[in-house]
Amino acid sequence: MSQARTQTSLIMPFMRMASGHQHVANTLMNELEKCPGHIDCHKIDILSYSYGNLEKLIVATYLAWIKFLPSMYHRLYVQMSYQKSNQRHILYETLFHTYFKKLLADKKPNILFFTHSLPSNIASQLKEKQMLDSTTVNVYTDFFVNSVWGKAGIDYHFVPSLTVKDYLIEQGVPADRIYLTGIPVDRIFTNHDRVHRNTNQRSLLVSGGNLGIGAVEKILTAAKDSKTFHYYILCGKNKVLYNRLKGMNLSSITPLPYIHSKTRMNELYNEVDGVITKPGGVTVSECLMKKKPIFMIDPLPGQERINEYQLKRLGLAIPLDNKETNLEKQLLHFFQNESIQKRYESRVYRYHQHLDKRPLQLIIEEILN
């Protein structure tokens, strides 16, 4: 593809806190930068663009709501954003339409990518009213489509699974406008170089810094005296957890601080036999790209609980019962049963067979042309 003129791209997550929406937005930025010609890329959160520092208060309120009233949050999320479909979201339109139009006038984008449902909804409404002529692309970051995502005014869809593609077709989206990309992750995670260790112990990567206290304690109880598994625990920015694990000095646990490097993260995936994680879309997608067994634990209310349900239904991840006393017994049930492993590998293989094998860059170039 050769572009004679500069094209402008807007990539729109929602809220500036670290999230799957932001990770996927960064992946899109990287892929756009690989496209021939010059593409002027901007990643903009409509919330902070519209309301400035108020975004910090909204993020803090949102996180506190999930932490202290998880059941209420989950119930409202399911009622408002999952069970209902094709409804108007008047509040969003009232709060953001004016600012969205200002942003469009300011940046004059040729193409918009949405990694969150709310800006997608607003753009879809504007396009249906013929107030937006840019190309619009939904890039889904979960294994389902909530009802806030725009559809009628969206030109293309990057979907995580065949199930989601079929759902969108049922909703009236033309099949040739849907690309089965998986949830976009950095290209490095398509590398499958397995590291063979001289040990009989299996190894597990644990996203400990993102897990709730109860799940971490369950894992630590299982890991302390383990002769079967070695646990690499990603402590993230949880320095208390990292220092605690370092102080325990256990041969079965290797605590790891926050890892910035995707290369190092890819090396860790190559070294382990499986991953214990919350069912967040991006982490799960990385594991699927690496073809690593995924064990889900402690999902957050809302999106992650629905992800857990969908992934279990697809057979792409295995839920661990956080209330079960013997966590390691649940893991052994998988690793000591060859037929269960074969079935799992078969489902992951089928998942990969449906994916578009092209680099995301080439799909973007196709759309830009």
Secondary structure, 3 states (H helix, E strand, C coil): CCCCCCEEEEEECCCCCCCHHHHHHHHHHHHHHHCCCCEEEEECCHHHHHHCCHHHHHHHHHHHHHHHCHHHHHHHHHHHHHHCCCCCCHHHHHHHHHHHHHHHHHHCCCEEEECCHHHHHHHHHHHHCCCCCCEEEEECCCCCCCCCCCCCCCCEEEECCHHHHHHHHHCCCCHHHEEECCCCCCHHHHCCCCCCCCCCCEEEEECHHHCCHHHHHHHHHHHHCCCCEEEEEECCCCHHHHHHHHHHCCCCEEEECCCCCHHHHHHHHHHCCEEEECCCHHHHHHHHHHCCCEEECCCCCCHHHHHHHHHHHHCCCEECCCCCCCHHHHHHHHHCCHHHHHHHHHHHHHHHHHCCCCCHHHHHHHHHC
